[in-house]
Amino acid sequence: MRPRSWRASVTGSSKCAHIDTLDHDGLRGLCAVWIMLYHCFLFSTLQINILGSTQLPLYFILSGFSLTIGYYDRFGYPGLPVVASDEPIPVVMTDEIINELNKAIPTDKPVDTHSDSVDTHTSNLHIGNDNKSSDKADYSIIRPELFYSNRLIRTMPIYYVGFLLAIPITLAGYNIYHDPNRNWTSTLIVNIIPVATWLIKFGNPLDGPAWFVQTCLFCWMFFPFLLRRFKPMHDNSLLVIIRVCFILQMIWVLFFMTLLLVLFPDDSIVALYVSTMFPLSRLPLFAMGICVAILTLRYSRNMKMLPWFSASGQFFPFQWLDFRAKIEDLRNTNPINWNKAVTTQGGVILALTLILIIITIACADFYANIWLQAIIVFAHMDLLVGLALAKGGSILSKVLRHPLSLWLGEISFCLFQTHWLVIFYFIWAIQGRMNDDYKSILLPAWGIPIVCVISLIVASFLYYTVEIPVRQLYVVS
């Protein structure tokens, strides 16, 4: 898969730059595989915790980042000009963002991703197309309602497939997250709407990973409003928002983790849910992704001025948390080696996670799955920015741009939503009976590679037979 170049116009530019999000696709795919392996080992007789949940903050930051890149000027909201930019920027986009923009344009002719035309009729970043007709400007701005429909078409078909597939294993007693004493009708309602993570009192998500979609829907509701508010803000204000959101999510996770582990010491699932799955706990991460995407776009033509310090590969933002620091204090005096920066940051994240996995396996579970999500946030955000600006030249980028990684990125949503179901259908198949007492029945260790292969096959099947056809049908209609 080759990155696709988009022509964009931004006010006040002096030279060309790229916003390259292709690495994000590969990263999304590898993280989905990690989470699949995490569930396989956790629900197996091995009972090994490889801390798959610790990578979930990346998905929420990436969601805000990608949507901002794709919809930056689609709503026509005013904003500050890009620093020193008055020439077209070739913006390298992923297939996901291109599909979003194609769906956002109310025409039966998809956008030509290789067009060199430039739309310069308003202020900030504008995605142009090949259409030379006089009504071209009519296609430039969309209503927020179209954004919402795009998101629903992108996610809900696979969500409802997972929901329907989860009903049999729940009735058979193999859904470990379903409380048999809870009202079945209310559980179905909050899954159909879907708001189970918003109203957990009335029922859990029947398909375990479906909580992610339900929480994302909450964040997406606020996206047009947040983009409208953040886009015209000055850099210092955006940095303040990033700092405040970082602190808020960290306080939320650590406070509720501690409180609920004290109140329910035998049920860490309650602490994990309230701390890291409840929509309000993830909204700050989504807002951080929007703010950092705006800064990245704003300085895409003059990266030396970007208020960042990725070259250091710092894991925890001590300098950023100093509210006395201004933009001038954070700007880099020397050009940043983005290739080295992302390799360093990716290595730091991987090394720390592996160390914690070893400690968890060798000693005891000390809830790193929860508290690490509170402090790894900046490292994830730093990595995403670096990958977008390194332009594929880093060692990590070579892994993420491998055809296998990119293919995993394409099917990542289907894989994320269905692997959990495959695990418990497999357990049901080898047990060959109803689990009437709802006892926890584990996956045999020999079944882990089989489940992984089946999960990839199921995800590929749903991607090519459900996700892509529904998207194409929506674009044509």
ABEGO torsion letter per residue (X at the ends): XBBBBBBBBBBGBABBBBBBAAAAAAAAAAAAAAAAAAAAAAABAAGBBAGAAAAAAAAAAAAAAAAAAAAAAAAGBBBBBBBGBABBBBBBBBAAAAAAAAAABBBABBBBAABABBBAABABBBBBBABABAAAAAAABBBAAAAAAAAAAAAAAAAAAAAAAAAAAAAAGABAABBAABBAAAAAAAAAOBAAAABAAAEBBABAAAAAAAAAAAAAAAAAAAAAAAAABBAAAAAAAAAAAAAAAAAAAAAAAAAAAAABAABAAAAAAAAAABAAAAAAAAAAAAAAAAAAAAAAABAAABBBAAAAGBABBAAAABAABBAAAABBABBBBAAAAAAAAAAAAAAAAAAAAAAAAABBBAGAAAAAAAAAAAAAAAAAAAAAAAGGABAAAAAAABAAAAAAAAAAAAAAAAAAAAAAAAAAAAAGBBBAAGBBBBBBAAAAAAAAAAAAAAAAAAAAAAAAAAAAAAAAX
